[in-house]
Amino acid sequence: MKAKSIFQCAALLTGLLFLNVPLFAAVESDIVGYTTITLEAGKWYMIGTPFESLTKGEAIKINKDLVTGFSAGDILQVYSPAEGRYSVYKFKDGLSGEQTAGWCKTFGSSLQDITLQPGEAVFINKLTTSDVVVAGRVNLSAQYEFGDETTSVWNLLVSPTLQKTKLNDLNWVGVSANDILQIYNPTTGLYTVYKYKTGLSGEKTAGWCKTFGSTPVDVDVDPGAAFFVNKATPGKATVGFSAN
């Protein structure tokens, strides 16, 4: 999976004029941008959008915000932490109405009103290779919540990063020892598993490590990339941009 991001100052957009701004620049207006992710045919990917809806306060809608670059036959799965299972949708075209292509139930032809919580990612299976584009408003203070107050759950989360970032440089708050994080490899079809450990020596005294190691791993996370996180103990946690 290859990804690149572009960020623009919305107040300065005139026609096709795009002005790039530094990632953490102080601006007085909204920043909008997009990420292009190359997905190869026949592979599964965990991806999501690190952006908010262009309409302030509106949830991310799959049939509005996750349709660019998909084609008939592609599969999308939305994971429910409460139920521990996926809802499955198929991309179809030639539909009637204002929007003639989009995500439908596998045995239906009506566009589904599917929304995602902030930070929620999806599983995608591409039938053909293509560049998938996600776009929206940049929120540099975004904190994606996961976990449950009463039990241990799994969450499928997109990384909040808008540029290539180290996994252990993200700002993890409320994570406990023995929480688990899994990153899916589209080429092998396998997960790489990491465990959160505390009391480590060195610059970082806590972080994601190999399950049988005690050194924080040096793992890159691309824009739009996602991971499965298991909050092993009850309680909520968040992941956001680096606190540094």
matplotlib code that plots the C-alpha trace (Angstrom):
import matplotlib.pyplot as plt

x = [0.0, 1.4, 0.0, 0.6, -1.1, -1.8, -3.0, -4.4, -5.7, -9.4, -9.7, -7.2, -8.8, -9.9, -10.9, -8.0, -5.5, -3.9, -1.5, 0.4, 0.9, 3.2, 1.6, 1.7, 1.5, -0.7, -3.6, -6.8, -9.0, -9.8, -7.2, -8.5, -6.5, -6.5, -4.6, -4.2, -3.7, -2.7, -4.5, -3.7, -6.1, -6.9, -5.6, -7.2, -6.4, -7.2, -7.6, -9.6, -9.8, -7.8, -9.9, -13.2, -16.2, -16.0, -19.4, -18.5, -20.2, -21.2, -20.1, -18.0, -20.4, -19.0, -21.1, -19.9, -16.4, -15.2, -16.2, -13.4, -11.2, -13.5, -15.1, -17.8, -17.1, -14.9, -15.8, -16.0, -16.4, -17.2, -16.3, -18.6, -16.7, -19.9, -20.9, -17.4, -18.3, -18.3, -21.1, -20.3, -21.0, -20.2, -19.5, -22.0, -22.5, -25.3, -27.6, -30.6, -31.0, -28.7, -25.7, -25.3, -22.5, -21.7, -21.7, -24.8, -25.7, -24.1, -27.5, -29.1, -28.9, -29.7, -27.0, -26.6, -26.5, -23.3, -21.5, -18.2, -17.2, -14.1, -11.1, -13.0, -11.4, -12.7, -11.5, -11.3, -10.9, -10.0, -11.1, -8.8, -5.8, -6.6, -5.8, -8.3, -8.7, -10.0, -10.4, -11.8, -11.0, -7.7, -8.0, -4.5, -6.0, -7.9, -7.9, -9.5, -11.2, -11.2, -12.0, -15.0, -15.8, -17.0, -15.1, -12.2, -12.9, -11.2, -11.4, -10.4, -8.7, -7.2, -4.0, -4.5, -1.2, -1.2, 2.3, 4.5, 5.0, 6.4, 3.9, 5.5, 5.6, 1.8, 0.3, -1.2, -3.2, -4.9, -3.2, -2.2, 0.4, -0.6, -2.9, -2.5, -2.1, -2.2, -1.1, -2.3, 0.1, -1.8, 1.0, 1.2, -2.4, -1.0, -1.0, 2.1, 1.3, 2.6, 2.1, 2.1, 4.7, 5.6, 8.6, 11.0, 14.5, 15.8, 14.2, 10.8, 9.7, 6.5, 5.4, 4.5, 7.0, 7.3, 5.3, 8.4, 10.6, 11.0, 12.3, 9.8, 9.5, 10.6, 7.5, 6.3, 2.6, 1.4, -1.5, -4.8, -3.2, -5.1, -4.6, -6.6, -6.3, -7.4, -7.9, -7.4, -8.7, -12.0, -11.7, -11.3, -8.0, -7.1, -4.6, -3.6, -0.7, 2.6, 2.7, 6.2]
y = [0.0, 3.3, 6.6, 10.3, 13.3, 16.8, 19.6, 22.9, 26.1, 26.2, 29.9, 30.3, 28.0, 29.8, 27.7, 25.3, 27.2, 25.0, 26.4, 23.8, 24.5, 22.8, 20.0, 21.9, 25.4, 27.8, 28.8, 30.7, 28.8, 25.2, 23.0, 20.5, 17.8, 14.3, 11.1, 8.8, 5.1, 2.5, -0.8, -3.9, -6.4, -9.5, -8.2, -7.2, -3.8, -2.2, 1.5, 4.6, 8.3, 10.5, 13.4, 14.8, 15.5, 18.7, 19.5, 20.4, 18.2, 15.5, 11.9, 10.2, 8.6, 5.7, 6.4, 10.0, 9.9, 6.4, 6.1, 7.6, 4.9, 1.9, -0.2, -2.9, -6.0, -4.4, -5.5, -3.4, -4.7, -2.6, -4.1, -3.8, -3.9, -4.5, -7.5, -8.7, -9.2, -7.5, -6.0, -6.7, -4.4, -4.6, -1.7, -1.7, 0.6, 1.2, 2.0, 4.3, 7.7, 10.7, 8.5, 5.7, 3.8, 3.0, 0.6, -1.7, -4.9, -7.9, -9.0, -5.6, -2.6, 0.3, 2.5, 2.1, 4.9, 3.7, 6.1, 5.7, 7.0, 9.3, 7.1, 4.0, 2.0, -0.6, -3.8, -3.5, -6.2, -4.8, -6.6, -4.4, -2.3, 1.4, 4.5, 5.2, 8.8, 10.0, 13.7, 16.1, 18.6, 18.2, 18.2, 18.4, 17.8, 14.7, 12.0, 8.7, 6.9, 3.1, 0.5, 0.0, 1.0, -2.5, -5.1, -6.0, -5.2, -5.0, -1.8, -1.3, 2.2, 4.4, 6.1, 9.9, 10.6, 12.7, 11.8, 8.8, 8.4, 5.9, 3.8, 4.6, 8.3, 8.5, 9.9, 6.8, 7.8, 5.3, 2.2, -0.4, -3.1, -6.2, -4.4, -5.8, -4.1, -5.9, -4.6, -6.5, -7.3, -7.4, -9.4, -12.2, -12.1, -12.3, -9.9, -8.7, -8.6, -6.1, -5.9, -2.6, -2.8, -0.4, 0.0, -0.1, 1.4, 4.1, 7.2, 5.5, 3.9, 2.5, 1.5, -1.1, -4.0, -7.4, -9.9, -11.5, -8.4, -5.3, -2.8, -0.3, -1.2, 1.0, 0.6, 3.1, 4.0, 5.6, 8.0, 6.1, 2.9, 1.2, -1.4, -3.7, -2.7, -4.8, -2.8, -5.8, -4.1, -2.1, 1.6, 4.1, 5.1, 7.4, 7.8, 11.1, 13.0, 12.9, 15.0, 16.2]
z = [0.0, -1.1, 0.2, -0.3, 1.2, 0.1, 2.4, 1.4, 3.1, 2.3, 2.6, -0.2, -2.7, -5.9, -8.8, -9.1, -7.0, -4.4, -1.8, 0.3, 4.0, 6.5, 8.5, 11.8, 10.5, 12.4, 10.2, 11.0, 8.5, 7.9, 6.2, 3.6, 2.0, 0.5, 0.6, -2.4, -1.5, -4.1, -3.6, -5.6, -7.1, -5.1, -1.8, 1.4, 3.1, 6.4, 5.6, 6.6, 6.4, 8.8, 7.7, 9.0, 6.8, 4.7, 6.4, 10.0, 12.5, 9.9, 10.3, 7.7, 5.2, 3.2, 0.2, 0.2, 1.5, 0.4, -3.2, -5.3, -6.9, -6.3, -9.0, -9.3, -7.3, -4.6, -1.1, 2.1, 5.6, 8.7, 12.0, 15.0, 18.4, 20.3, 18.2, 17.2, 13.6, 10.2, 8.1, 4.4, 1.4, -2.3, -4.7, -7.5, -10.5, -12.9, -10.1, -10.5, -8.9, -8.3, -7.3, -9.8, -8.1, -4.5, -1.6, -1.4, 0.5, -1.2, -2.5, -3.0, -5.3, -3.0, -1.7, 2.1, 4.6, 6.4, 8.7, 10.5, 14.0, 14.1, 13.5, 12.5, 9.7, 7.3, 5.6, 1.8, -0.9, -4.4, -7.5, -9.7, -8.9, -8.4, -6.5, -3.8, -2.7, 0.7, 1.4, 4.0, 6.7, 8.7, 12.4, 14.0, 17.4, 16.5, 19.2, 18.2, 21.1, 21.5, 24.1, 26.3, 29.9, 30.9, 28.9, 26.6, 23.0, 19.6, 17.5, 13.9, 13.9, 11.2, 12.2, 12.8, 11.0, 7.9, 6.9, 7.4, 11.1, 13.6, 15.4, 18.7, 17.9, 17.9, 21.1, 22.9, 26.1, 28.4, 26.9, 29.4, 29.6, 27.6, 25.2, 21.7, 18.3, 15.0, 11.6, 8.5, 5.7, 2.3, 0.6, 3.1, 4.4, 7.9, 11.0, 12.7, 16.4, 19.0, 22.7, 24.8, 27.5, 30.3, 32.6, 29.6, 29.8, 27.6, 26.0, 25.7, 29.0, 27.4, 23.9, 21.4, 21.4, 19.7, 21.8, 23.1, 23.3, 25.4, 22.9, 21.3, 17.6, 14.8, 12.6, 9.9, 9.6, 6.4, 6.0, 5.7, 7.2, 10.0, 12.8, 15.0, 18.7, 21.6, 24.9, 27.1, 30.3, 30.6, 30.0, 27.2, 25.5, 22.6, 19.9, 18.3, 16.8, 18.6, 21.8, 20.8]

ax = plt.figure().add_subplot(projection="3d")
ax.plot(x, y, z, "-o")
ax.set_aspect("equal")
plt.show()
